[in-house]
Amino acid sequence: MTSSSSSSLSLHFTSPHTLLSSKPRRSVIVAAQTAPPAESTAVDADRLEPRVELRDGFFILKEKFRKGINPQEKVKIESEPMKLFMENGIEELAKKSMEEIDSEKSSKEDVDVRLKWLGLFHRRKHHYGKFMMRLKLPNGVTTSAQTRYLASVIRKYGEDGCADVTTRQNWQIRGVVLPDVPEILKGLASVGLTSLQSGMDNVRNPVGNPIAGIDPDEIVDTRPYTNLLSQFITANSRGNPDVTNLPRKWNVCVVGTHDLYEHPHINDLAYMPANKDGRFGFNLLVGGFFSPKRCEEAIPLDAWVPAEDVLPLCKAVLEAYRDLGTRGNRQKTRMMWLVDELGVEGFRAEVEKRMPNGKLERESSEDLVNNQWERRDYFGVHPQKQEGLSYIGLHVPVGRLQADDMDELARLADTYGTGELRLTVEQNIIIPNVETSKTHALLQEPFLKNRFSPEPSILMKGLVACTGNQFCGQAIIETKLRALKVTEEVERLVAVPKPIRMHWTGCPNTCGQVQVADIGFMGCLTRGENGKPVEGADVYVGGRIGSDSHLGEIYKKGVRVTELVPLVAEILVKEFGAVPREREENDD
């Protein structure tokens, strides 16, 4: 799959532009930002030479560009990671003991690096020989059969076996051991799942509206687009070496709702619905990302594509990044660094010349996102666009599930709905397609009363937490249990007038996306009372999502985790209108 024609990557959808007024208005994200200069940055012609070349079916870094590359790039050059899947290398690797694997440099690198191309992350630091497996789940849509299968996998691993809903509408399962992997991969395929290309220098799970297709107020159903993007990225789960050797990871989303549940401003590529001359399509944002050294919101590319060109555009952007992105310091290899180097117009020109017809239209002024929209709460019962049906949003505390939880969710989806579940970027779950006459019975289910409530407390609603150091070797602090404990204690101190989004991340890699939270906590080490290192957090305040999106800023650095509760209560009172419980009771 090393080349694609225009026809093979074109889509044909009915235009939804009649659903909304086509009154011209600026893109909601554009309006919230200062657009970068249009002119290109002066770049030598030699700089525009592709740094990779096709060799034996795989893209590899050219010899002349290998000076100063990072260790991960060297691992890719020594052995193509995708061969573990596409040439069944995983079968032989899975037969080796961990002692055998660690005795050889190449097989140790397979386990610690290359297996990430198969979605397998070795937890060497805390859980030697155990793996986290990340799936591809476009738009967060999953089935009861898939959920039961994943439950059956993690159940056999006892205390190590659990699952997480991720901040990209995805499943991750834990406790996997290498000898089981070939059989698990076959099992995933049997229920229509894949873990392929979900880690390292690949495209992450395509995000869309979690209530796509059932949302009475949606702009466009994002599922066809996210499904096709995922199919292209993995070549229908066979492996697509065109896009497996990127300089770093790469995120994409398709926006289908005024609520911007998809968080377009933190994606490398975001499709923003817009009409142009009577045609439906998308304006484009590029370059959003988080890293320990730099965090940036996505910026306008000054480009619009018709709906049928969603795939050719994605392919062109990925090829420009693959061909021209730098591969030195890993903290300076995300796509925004390339956009900065070439200038927006220079980067746009590189994308344009990789389009099938060599052309890319300028941005449309007919943005379809209503920037006055008040973001909706999806918890509880809501009517669908389909008459007589409702969807029910459930709170999954910090996204963590056990096997029994997953089986019970599958049962509820089958009993009350159509066997479908939706995952959200806030780590929660929605059961769609419930006959409205059955919603009362569903709400009476013990599971919803005791575990995953459709009516979580106001602070629990917006709580997000990364894996933390329970499983992740990079995390500095424990996050999930601590996030729940701190929130519970804060709720006893203050009453808040509106939902507040609090995000926790265990390290500066910020998988918990603390910069977009109202209050964010980034794990660090700080000084204890005796001067020795203790777990702490840098506290961020003021991140916003939606039409006036912007990243939060440091409020206080190095706070001991034992001192977070009073600080959070103080921030809620000072910044968010919370009232101390004591005063609230006196007022009564």
Secondary structure as the mmCIF struct_conf table of DSSP 4:
data_model
#
loop_
_struct_conf.conf_type_id
_struct_conf.id
_struct_conf.beg_label_comp_id
_struct_conf.beg_label_asym_id
_struct_conf.beg_label_seq_id
_struct_conf.end_label_comp_id
_struct_conf.end_label_asym_id
_struct_conf.end_label_seq_id
TURN_TY1_P TURN_TY1_P1 SER A 6 SER A 6
HELX_RH_3T_P HELX_RH_3T_P1 SER A 7 LEU A 9
HELX_RH_3T_P HELX_RH_3T_P2 HIS A 17 LEU A 19
BEND BEND1 LEU A 20 LEU A 20
STRN STRN1 ARG A 25 ARG A 25
HELX_RH_AL_P HELX_RH_AL_P1 VAL A 28 ALA A 31
TURN_TY1_P TURN_TY1_P2 ALA A 32 ALA A 32
BEND BEND2 GLN A 33 GLN A 33
HELX_LH_PP_P HELX_LH_PP_P1 THR A 34 PRO A 37
BEND BEND3 ALA A 38 GLU A 39
HELX_LH_PP_P HELX_LH_PP_P2 SER A 40 ALA A 42
HELX_RH_3T_P HELX_RH_3T_P3 ALA A 45 LEU A 48
BEND BEND4 GLU A 49 GLU A 49
BEND BEND5 ARG A 51 ARG A 51
STRN STRN2 VAL A 52 ARG A 55
TURN_TY1_P TURN_TY1_P3 ASP A 56 GLY A 57
STRN STRN3 PHE A 58 LEU A 61
HELX_RH_3T_P HELX_RH_3T_P4 GLU A 63 PHE A 65
TURN_TY1_P TURN_TY1_P4 LYS A 67 GLY A 68
HELX_RH_AL_P HELX_RH_AL_P2 PRO A 71 GLU A 78
BEND BEND6 SER A 79 SER A 79
TURN_TY1_P TURN_TY1_P5 PRO A 81 MET A 82
HELX_RH_AL_P HELX_RH_AL_P3 LYS A 83 MET A 86
TURN_TY1_P TURN_TY1_P6 GLU A 87 GLU A 87
HELX_RH_AL_P HELX_RH_AL_P4 GLY A 89 LEU A 93
TURN_TY1_P TURN_TY1_P7 ALA A 94 LYS A 95
BEND BEND7 LYS A 96 LYS A 96
HELX_RH_AL_P HELX_RH_AL_P5 MET A 98 SER A 103
BEND BEND8 GLU A 104 GLU A 104
HELX_RH_AL_P HELX_RH_AL_P6 LYS A 105 ASP A 112
TURN_TY1_P TURN_TY1_P8 VAL A 113 VAL A 113
HELX_RH_3T_P HELX_RH_3T_P5 ARG A 114 LEU A 118
TURN_TY1_P TURN_TY1_P9 GLY A 119 GLY A 119
STRN STRN4 LEU A 120 HIS A 122
TURN_TY1_P TURN_TY1_P10 ARG A 124 HIS A 126
BEND BEND9 HIS A 127 HIS A 127
TURN_TY1_P TURN_TY1_P11 TYR A 128 GLY A 129
STRN STRN5 LYS A 130 ARG A 134
STRN STRN6 LYS A 136 LYS A 136
HELX_RH_3T_P HELX_RH_3T_P6 PRO A 138 GLY A 140
STRN STRN7 VAL A 141 THR A 143
HELX_RH_AL_P HELX_RH_AL_P7 SER A 144 ARG A 155
TURN_TY1_P TURN_TY1_P12 LYS A 156 TYR A 157
HELX_RH_3T_P HELX_RH_3T_P7 GLY A 158 ASP A 160
STRN STRN8 CYS A 162 VAL A 165
TURN_TY1_P TURN_TY1_P13 THR A 167 ARG A 168
BEND BEND10 GLN A 169 GLN A 169
STRN STRN9 TRP A 171 VAL A 177
HELX_RH_3T_P HELX_RH_3T_P8 LEU A 178 ASP A 180
HELX_RH_AL_P HELX_RH_AL_P8 VAL A 181 SER A 190
TURN_TY1_P TURN_TY1_P14 VAL A 191 GLY A 192
STRN STRN10 THR A 194 THR A 194
TURN_TY1_P TURN_TY1_P15 LEU A 196 GLN A 197
BEND BEND11 GLY A 199 ASN A 202
STRN STRN11 VAL A 203 VAL A 203
HELX_LH_PP_P HELX_LH_PP_P3 ASN A 205 PRO A 206
STRN STRN12 VAL A 207 VAL A 207
TURN_TY1_P TURN_TY1_P16 PRO A 210 ILE A 214
TURN_TY1_P TURN_TY1_P17 PRO A 216 ASP A 217
BEND BEND12 ILE A 219 VAL A 220
HELX_RH_AL_P HELX_RH_AL_P9 ARG A 223 THR A 234
TURN_TY1_P TURN_TY1_P18 ALA A 235 ARG A 238
HELX_RH_3T_P HELX_RH_3T_P9 PRO A 241 VAL A 243
BEND BEND13 THR A 244 THR A 244
BEND BEND14 PRO A 247 ARG A 248
STRN STRN13 TRP A 250 TRP A 250
STRN STRN14 VAL A 252 VAL A 254
BEND BEND15 THR A 257 THR A 257
TURN_TY1_P TURN_TY1_P19 HIS A 258 ASP A 259
TURN_TY1_P TURN_TY1_P20 TYR A 261 GLU A 262
HELX_RH_3T_P HELX_RH_3T_P10 PRO A 264 ILE A 266
BEND BEND16 ASN A 267 ASP A 268
STRN STRN15 LEU A 269 LYS A 276
TURN_TY1_P TURN_TY1_P21 ASP A 277 GLY A 278
STRN STRN16 ARG A 279 VAL A 286
STRN STRN17 PHE A 289 PHE A 290
BEND BEND17 PRO A 292 LYS A 293
STRN STRN18 CYS A 295 GLU A 296
STRN STRN19 ILE A 299 PRO A 306
HELX_RH_3T_P HELX_RH_3T_P11 ALA A 307 ASP A 309
HELX_RH_AL_P HELX_RH_AL_P10 VAL A 310 LEU A 324
BEND BEND18 GLY A 328 ASN A 329
HELX_RH_3T_P HELX_RH_3T_P12 ARG A 330 LYS A 332
BEND BEND19 ARG A 334 ARG A 334
HELX_RH_AL_P HELX_RH_AL_P11 MET A 335 LEU A 342
HELX_RH_AL_P HELX_RH_AL_P12 VAL A 344 LYS A 353
TURN_TY1_P TURN_TY1_P22 ARG A 354 ARG A 354
BEND BEND20 MET A 355 MET A 355
TURN_TY1_P TURN_TY1_P23 PRO A 356 ASN A 357
BEND BEND21 GLY A 358 GLY A 358
STRN STRN20 GLU A 361 GLU A 361
HELX_LH_PP_P HELX_LH_PP_P4 ARG A 362 SER A 364
BEND BEND22 SER A 365 SER A 365
STRN STRN21 GLU A 366 ASP A 367
BEND BEND23 VAL A 369 VAL A 369
TURN_TY1_P TURN_TY1_P24 ASN A 371 GLN A 372
HELX_LH_PP_P HELX_LH_PP_P5 TRP A 373 ASP A 377
BEND BEND24 PHE A 379 PHE A 379
STRN STRN22 GLY A 380 PRO A 383
BEND BEND25 LYS A 385 GLN A 386
TURN_TY1_P TURN_TY1_P25 GLU A 387 GLY A 388
STRN STRN23 LEU A 389 LEU A 394
HELX_RH_3T_P HELX_RH_3T_P13 PRO A 397 GLY A 399
STRN STRN24 ARG A 400 LEU A 401
HELX_RH_AL_P HELX_RH_AL_P13 ALA A 403 TYR A 416
BEND BEND26 GLY A 417 GLY A 419
STRN STRN25 GLU A 420 LEU A 423
TURN_TY1_P TURN_TY1_P26 VAL A 425 GLU A 426
BEND BEND27 GLN A 427 GLN A 427
STRN STRN26 ILE A 429 GLU A 435
HELX_RH_3T_P HELX_RH_3T_P14 THR A 436 LYS A 438
HELX_RH_AL_P HELX_RH_AL_P14 THR A 439 LEU A 443
TURN_TY1_P TURN_TY1_P27 GLN A 444 GLN A 444
HELX_RH_AL_P HELX_RH_AL_P15 PRO A 446 ASN A 450
TURN_TY1_P TURN_TY1_P28 ARG A 451 ARG A 451
BEND BEND28 PHE A 452 PHE A 452
BEND BEND29 PRO A 454 GLU A 455
TURN_TY1_P TURN_TY1_P29 ILE A 458 LEU A 459
HELX_RH_3T_P HELX_RH_3T_P15 MET A 460 GLY A 462
STRN STRN27 LEU A 463 ALA A 465
TURN_TY1_P TURN_TY1_P30 ASN A 469 PHE A 471
BEND BEND30 GLY A 473 GLN A 474
BEND BEND31 ILE A 476 ILE A 477
HELX_RH_AL_P HELX_RH_AL_P16 LYS A 480 LEU A 493
STRN STRN28 VAL A 494 ALA A 495
BEND BEND32 PRO A 497 LYS A 498
STRN STRN29 MET A 502 THR A 505
BEND BEND33 GLY A 506 CYS A 507
TURN_TY1_P TURN_TY1_P31 PRO A 508 ASN A 509
TURN_TY1_P TURN_TY1_P32 CYS A 511 GLY A 512
HELX_RH_3T_P HELX_RH_3T_P16 VAL A 514 VAL A 516
BEND BEND34 ALA A 517 ASP A 518
STRN STRN30 ILE A 519 ARG A 527
TURN_TY1_P TURN_TY1_P33 GLU A 529 ASN A 530
BEND BEND35 GLY A 531 LYS A 532
STRN STRN31 PRO A 533 VAL A 541
STRN STRN32 ARG A 544 ARG A 544
BEND BEND36 GLY A 546 GLY A 546
TURN_TY1_P TURN_TY1_P34 SER A 547 ASP A 548
STRN STRN33 HIS A 550 HIS A 550
STRN STRN34 GLU A 553 ARG A 560
HELX_RH_3T_P HELX_RH_3T_P17 VAL A 561 GLU A 563
HELX_RH_AL_P HELX_RH_AL_P17 LEU A 564 PHE A 576
STRN STRN35 VAL A 579 PRO A 580
HELX_RH_AL_P HELX_RH_AL_P18 ARG A 581 ASP A 587
#
